[in-house]
Amino acid sequence: LQYLIICLLLFSGCSREFTNPYDPGVSPVDWKPKNLEISVISTRKVDLNWESGTQVPTLYVVERKTNDGDYVELGSTGLTVFTDSTLSEGTESYKYRVRAIVDERSSDPAPGKTIQWQTIGTKIWEDNFPSHVRRVEFTHSGNTLIVADMAGTIRAYDGYSSVIKWSTSIVGAIEDISINSGDTRLAVGSSQSQANGSTNSLSLFDMKNGKSLWTKDFSRQIVSVKFSEDDSKIATGSFDNRVRLHQATNGEEIWWGGNGYFVNAVDISSDGEKVVSGSWDHFVRCWDYQTGEMLWESEHEGEVWIAQYSSDNSFIAMGVSGYAKILNSNTGTVTWNENYGGNLTNLDISPDNKLAVFGHFNGTKCIDVDSGTQLWSSGWGGYDVTFNHSGDKAAGANASGFVTIWDSRWGIVRWTGSHEGTVNNINFSSDDWLLASGSADQMVRVWIARNGWIVIDD
């Protein structure tokens, strides 16, 4: 007994300079992995990474369960990364977890993460509005969706969950919207309603909470709105026959340029040097961004519905009555044109500036910009058209209520869905997983825009 007491006294006086994994005071909870993340690489492969807990383990064990099955061990590693290349396309879901092993003891698993298979065209949610849904636009990063209707209603949604982040309204019908590149401000152009005596206005809202920052009133409707690349200015086109440039901070007019009839389209070059306008007086005009001086004008066969700069500012794509055209952005000279036989209502240019898709009353056509060669055409879509951000898909919507996604290079139809009325506007999310559509049936619908895996926060 004396010997035991002496040993205990000696041991209690020593400094403990190690962590004993078998010590009951050291909990496996303390050394379980943290912050498990999953990166989808392909339809067959994902990468997992995580952080160590307080105890440095001998190794980590990675486990996975399929759908509602049991967890099975995939493998082990001494690193904080692991690759799973054994996915099967179309499987409903996989859930992963990671445990730390110290000698023969196992920690609690890190909170699990799930990947879920999504099929193109799956409608994940919809919502109803008081009037025709006029505009749908996702933020440049993240997946906030702005939806605006012809009754002046504006809502900000989480694109995946449909949770409304904020909602506000203006007096009048919303014609166009533009989100600045920093995703902090929303510019809104509206038109007068004789029924309620509202005004035609340009308004600015805070994207965080929908708070109104300022409003400027005009004699006629503001039908086209565009932020500059540096977020400092806003260009507008109005039915008072003027193109204007405004200060984004307060809406004050910097300059205006006159046209012979309604200004239906405006765009600002990404280098901040020029503004292009398209008018129903049959002219496309180019204006100096700083001074408002008209640099050139070009006359066409009919009303100009849309004009858009390429991202490198080398050309302008435009739609005028039945014609689709490409213009030299420095001179306004037509470098390519084709009569599509129906009013050109919308267009878009691919992110690499190699393709242009034109929507007209008779359908959709896609060309190679350099050669002017038509790559494909479709009787679907046409009222609105757009490319996704990676450029591998194009989407179109039409007056019959159909929404279509194509392979952008070959025109292969990947999916077609529908509304019960004219689809006014479509837009891809920043990650290209979602496609939003707004219709005259007063509905906004959000669809899965590609086949593949999406990481789900459990």
SETI-725436 format. One line per 8 residues: number of its first residue (from 1); their letters; for each residue z negated, x negated, y negated of C-alpha. Coordinates in steps of 0.02 Angstrom, whole numbers, plus 32768, in hexadecimal, padded with zeros to 4 digits. Each point is the difference from the previous one (the first is absolute). Layout:
NUM	a	Z/X/Y  ... .
END
This chain:
1	lqyliicl	8000/8000/8000  7FD7/7F72/7F87  80A6/7FAF/8027  805C/80A3/7FDB  7FA6/8016/7F5A  802C/7F4E/7FCB  80B8/801D/802A  8003/80A0/7F9C .
9	llfsgcsr	7FB0/7FAB/7F6A  807C/7F70/8008  8095/8076/8010  7FC8/806D/7F6E  7FF5/7F68/7F90  80B3/7FC8/8022  8095/802E/7F93  8082/8069/805F .
17	eftnpydp	80AB/7FB8/7FD4  806B/8066/8079  802B/80B5/8024  7FDB/8033/80B1  8078/808D/8035  7F80/8037/8082  7F78/8013/7F7B  7FDB/80BA/7FF2 .
25	gvspvdwk	7FF2/7FE6/7F44  80BA/7FD5/7FF8  805A/80A7/800E  80B3/800E/8040  801A/8075/7F6D  7FF2/7F68/7F8F  8091/7FA4/804F  807A/808A/8024 .
33	pknleisv	80AC/7FE4/7FAE  8023/804D/7F54  8093/8049/7FA2  807D/8017/808D  80B0/8014/7FBA  80A7/8026/8053  80AD/7FCC/7FC3  8096/8057/804E .
41	istrkvdl	8087/7F7E/8023  807B/806A/8064  8006/8096/8073  7FC5/7F8C/808B  7F87/7F8E/7FA7  7F64/8001/7F92  7F91/7F75/7FBD  7F43/8014/7FF9 .
49	nwesgtqv	7F8B/7F9B/7F93  7F46/800B/7FDA  7F6C/7FA0/7FBA  7F6F/7FAE/805E  7F51/8047/7FFA  7F66/7F96/7FDD  8002/7FAF/80AD  8090/7F8C/802E .
57	ptlyvver	803B/8041/80A8  8040/7FA8/809A  8098/8072/7FFB  803B/80AE/7FD2  8037/8088/8078  8089/8078/7FC5  8005/80AE/804D  807A/8090/7FEF .
65	ktndgdyv	8004/80B4/8037  809D/806B/800D  7FF8/80B1/7FBC  7F5D/804C/8043  7FEB/7F84/808F  7F7B/7F7B/801B  7FF9/7F55/7FAF  804D/7F73/8066 .
73	elgstglt	7FF8/7F46/7FDA  80A1/7FB8/7FBA  7FC6/7F4C/7FF6  7F8A/7F86/7FAE  800F/7F7C/7F79  7F98/7F7F/7FA6  8059/802B/7F5D  7FF1/8096/7F8C .
81	vftdstls	80B4/8035/801E  8058/8051/8093  80B1/8041/8021  8025/8096/806D  80B7/8002/8035  7FF0/8086/8086  8015/809F/7F9A  8069/808C/8046 .
89	egtesyky	8069/8062/7F82  7FD5/80B8/7FF7  7F4F/7FED/8044  7F91/8076/7F9F  7F7F/7F80/7FC8  7FA5/7F5D/8026  7F4F/7FD7/7FC8  7FC0/7F4D/7FF5 .
97	rvraivde	7F53/7FB2/7FF9  7FBC/7F4E/8007  7F5B/7FBC/8046  7FB3/7F53/7FE8  7FBF/7FA3/8099  7F72/7F81/7FF1  7FE2/7FAD/80A8  7FF0/809A/806F .
105	rssdpapg	7FC9/807B/7F7B  8079/8079/7FAC  7FF1/8043/7F50  801D/80B3/7FCE  80BB/801C/7FDF  8047/7FFD/7F51  802B/80AF/7FC0  80A3/802F/8056 .
113	ktiqwqti	80AB/8012/7FB1  808A/8074/803B  80BD/7FF7/7FF5  805F/80A2/8014  80B7/8019/802C  8062/8063/7F7F  80AB/804F/8018  807E/800D/7F73 .
121	gtkiwedn	8009/80AF/7FB7  7F4F/8033/802E  7FBD/806E/7F73  7F51/7FC2/7FDF  7FD3/807A/7F75  8040/807A/7F7E  7FBB/8059/7F68  8032/8094/7F94 .
129	fpshvrrv	8020/8001/7F43  800A/808B/7F7F  80BA/7FDF/7FE1  8095/7F97/8035  7FC9/7F4F/802B  8068/7F97/7F89  7FC9/7F4C/801E  7FAA/7F9C/8089 .
137	efthsgnt	7FDB/7F47/7FE6  7F95/7F81/805C  7FA8/7F72/7FA7  8050/7F53/8008  7F71/7FC0/806B  7F88/8064/806A  802D/80B0/8033  7FCC/8074/7F73 .
145	livadmag	807E/808E/7FED  801F/8058/7F5A  8048/80B0/800D  8037/8068/7F6A  8047/80B0/7FF4  805E/806E/7F86  7F5F/805C/7FD0  7FB6/7F5F/7FB8 .
153	tiraydgy	7F8E/7FD9/8095  7FE1/7F48/8028  7F9E/7FC5/8098  7FD6/7F54/8045  7FEC/7FF9/80BD  7FD2/7F7F/8081  80A8/7FF8/8056  7FBA/7FF3/80B0 .
161	ssvikwst	7F6D/8077/7FFB  803D/8081/7F7F  7F58/7FF1/7FA4  8019/802F/7F49  7FC1/7F71/7F93  8016/8063/7F5F  805F/8093/7FB9  8034/802E/7F50 .
169	sivgaied	8082/8068/7FA7  8067/800B/7F62  804A/8097/7FA8  80B7/8001/8030  8074/7FCF/808C  8000/7F4B/803D  80AD/7FB2/7FFF  7FE0/7F49/802C .
177	isinsgdt	7F74/7F84/8021  7FEE/7F42/8004  7F71/7F95/8042  7FEC/7F56/7FAE  800D/7F63/806A  7F44/7FE4/7FFA  7FDF/80B0/8044  7F88/8023/7F70 .
185	rlavgssq	8065/807A/7F95  806D/809A/801F  8084/8036/7F82  8039/80B6/8006  8094/8054/7FAC  7FFD/80BE/7FEE  8067/8092/7FC4  7FD7/809B/7F9B .
193	sqangstn	7FD9/80A6/8051  802E/8096/7F97  7F83/806B/8060  7F67/7F9E/7FC7  8040/7FAE/7F63  7FDF/7F50/803F  8048/7F66/7FAF  8078/7F7A/803E .
201	slslfdmk	7F99/7F64/8014  7FE9/7F4D/803C  7F50/7FE6/8043  7F9C/7F70/8048  7F75/800F/8083  7F82/7F8A/804C  802B/7FE7/80B7  7F49/7FEA/8032 .
209	ngkslwtk	7FC5/80AE/7FCE  8093/8060/7FB6  7FB5/7FFB/7F51  807D/8023/7F74  8013/7F68/7F8E  807F/8042/7F83  808C/8080/7FE8  8097/7FFF/7F8C .
217	dfsrqivs	8061/80A0/7FDE  80BC/8010/7FE5  807F/8085/7FD0  8057/7FFF/80AA  7FD0/7FD8/80B4  7FDE/7F4D/803C  8062/7FF8/80A3  8001/7F46/802B .
225	vkfsedds	7F6D/7F86/7FF6  7FF8/7F46/802D  7F7A/7F79/7FEB  8034/7F50/7FD3  7FDE/7F78/8082  7F71/7FB9/7F97  7FB3/80AE/7FE8  8001/7FF0/7F43 .
233	kiatgsfd	808C/807C/7FD7  8044/80A7/803B  80B6/8036/7FF0  802A/80BA/7FF8  809B/806C/8002  7FFD/80A8/7FAA  8068/809C/7FE9  7FF6/7FDF/7F45 .
241	nrvrlhqa	808C/7F82/8025  7F92/7F66/7FE7  7FCA/7F6D/8067  7F5A/7FB9/7FC5  7F8E/7F6B/801E  7F45/801F/7FEB  7F63/7F98/7FFB  7FA3/8020/80A2 .
249	tngeeiww	7F57/7FED/7FAB  8014/8095/7F8B  80AD/804C/8017  803D/7FCB/7F55  80BD/7FF9/7FF0  8046/7F4F/7FEC  80B7/8032/7FF1  8079/8089/802F .
257	ggngyfvn	80BA/8004/8024  8071/8096/7FE7  8075/804D/8080  807D/808E/7FF1  7FA6/8071/807B  7F6B/8007/8078  7FBB/7F58/803C  7FE5/8020/80B9 .
265	avdissdg	7FDC/7F4E/803D  7FA8/7F62/7FC2  7FD4/7F5B/8050  7FBA/7F59/7FC4  803E/7F59/8042  7F7B/7FA0/8060  8011/7F6B/7F89  7FCF/8071/7F6D .
273	ekvvsgsw	809E/7FE0/7F9D  8064/80A1/800C  7FF2/80BD/800F  808C/8068/804D  8018/80BA/7FDD  8072/8081/804E  8033/809A/7F9C  8058/80A4/801D .
281	dhfvrcwd	8079/7FCA/7F77  8055/7F99/808C  7FBF/7F58/7FC1  7F93/7F77/8049  7FB3/7F97/7F76  7FA1/7F5C/8002  7F7B/7FDC/7F7C  7FA4/7F62/7FCC .
289	yqtgemlw	7F4E/8015/8040  7FB0/7FAF/7F68  8067/8049/7F71  8055/809C/8043  80AB/7FBD/7FCE  808B/8047/806B  8050/7F6F/805F  808D/8060/8055 .
297	esehegev	8038/80AC/8037  8078/803C/8085  8050/80AB/800F  8015/805C/80A5  804C/809E/804C  7F6B/8074/7FEB  7F46/8015/7FEC  7F9A/7F66/802F .
305	wiaqyssd	7F74/8035/8074  7FB0/7F59/802A  800D/7F47/7FD5  7F97/7F78/8051  7FF3/7F42/7FED  8004/7F91/809A  7F5E/7F9E/8013  805A/7F5E/7FD0 .
313	nsfiamgv	8050/8059/7F69  80AF/7FCB/8033  8047/80B1/800B  7FE0/80B6/7FDA  801F/8089/8080  8028/80AA/7FB7  8031/80B1/802E  8073/8067/7F92 .
321	sgyakiln	8040/80AD/8032  8060/7FDB/80A2  8005/7F43/7FEE  7F90/7F74/803F  8014/7F5E/7F9E  7FC3/7F4D/7FEF  8001/7FB3/7F51  7FEF/7F4C/7FC6 .
329	sntgtvtw	7F57/8006/7FA8  8035/7F88/7F75  80A0/8058/7FCD  7FFF/80AF/804A  80A5/7FDC/8059  801C/8067/809C  800A/7F8C/8098  800A/8089/8084 .
337	nenyggnl	8010/80BC/8003  8028/808C/8078  8017/80BB/7FEE  7F87/8055/8077  803B/80AE/7FD5  7F56/8045/7FD4  7F82/7FE8/7F75  7F9F/7F5C/8013 .
345	tnldispd	7F4A/8033/7FF4  7FA5/7F60/802F  8011/7F4E/803E  7F9B/7F68/8032  801E/7F46/8014  7FB9/7F9F/8094  7F77/7F80/7FDA  8079/7F6F/8025 .
353	nklavfgh	8085/804E/7F8D  8081/7FFE/808C  800B/80BB/8021  800A/809B/7F94  7FE7/80B0/8040  8046/8094/7F9E  7FCA/80B4/8012  8079/808B/7FD4 .
361	fngtkcid	800F/80BA/8020  806C/7FDF/8099  7F8C/7F81/8053  7FD4/7F48/7FF9  8067/7F60/7FFF  7FCB/7F49/800B  8068/7F6D/7FC4  7FFC/7F43/8008 .
369	vdsgtqlw	7FEE/7FD2/7F48  8060/7F5B/8005  809B/8047/8053  7FF2/80B8/7FD5  801E/8027/80B8  7FB7/80A3/803C  7F87/7FD8/808E  7FD9/80B3/8033 .
377	ssgwggyd	7FFA/80B3/7FC4  7FA1/809B/8032  8008/80B9/7FDD  7F41/8000/7FFD  7F98/7FD8/7F68  804C/7FE3/7F55  7F90/805A/7F83  7F8A/7F6B/7FFD .
385	vtfnhsgd	8015/7F58/8056  7F96/7F62/800C  7FE9/7F5D/8060  7F59/7FCA/8047  7FB0/7F5F/7FC1  803B/7F93/8090  80B1/8044/7FEF  8018/802A/80B8 .
393	kaaganas	7FF8/80BD/7FE7  804E/807B/7F86  7FCB/80B4/7FE9  8055/8097/7FB6  7FD5/80B4/7FD7  806D/8094/7FD5  8008/80AE/7FB6  7FF9/804F/80AD .
401	gfvtiwds	7F50/7FBA/801A  8029/7F72/8078  7FB2/7F52/7FFA  8057/7F73/8061  7FDA/7F4A/8026  808E/7F89/802C  8011/7F4C/8033  8039/7FBB/7F58 .
409	rwgivrwt	8086/7F8A/8041  8050/806D/8086  7FD8/80B1/7FC9  7FB6/8030/80A9  7F95/809B/7FEB  7F4D/7FD7/8034  7FB3/80A8/7FD7  801E/80A4/7FA5 .
417	gshegtvn	7F7A/807A/7FC5  7FFE/8094/7F8C  7FB2/8069/7F76  8020/80B7/7FD9  8052/7FD8/7F59  805F/7F7B/7F9F  7FAD/7F55/8014  7FF5/7FBC/7F4F .
425	ninfssdd	7FB8/7F53/801E  7FD4/7F85/808B  7FA4/7F5A/7FFC  7FC7/7F7A/807C  7F50/7FB9/7FFE  7FE8/7F49/7FD3  7FE7/7FD0/80B7  8099/8067/8036 .
433	wllasgsa	7F9A/8065/807E  8003/80A3/7F9F  8087/806C/7FB1  7FCC/8088/7F85  8070/8094/7FD6  7FEB/8082/7F78  805C/80A6/8005  8028/80A0/7FA6 .
441	dqmvrvwi	7F9D/8056/808A  7F67/7FC3/7F9E  7FCD/7F87/808A  7FE3/7F46/8008  8012/7FBA/80AF  7FD9/7F51/803F  8059/7FBE/809A  7FF3/7F63/806B .
449	arngwivi	8098/7F98/7FCF  800F/7F89/8095  7FCD/7FE8/80B5  7F6F/7F89/801B  7F47/7FDD/7FFB  7F8A/802C/7F72  7F50/7FBA/7FF4  7F7F/808C/7FF8 .
457	dd	7F54/7FE8/7FB4  7F87/8052/8079 .
END
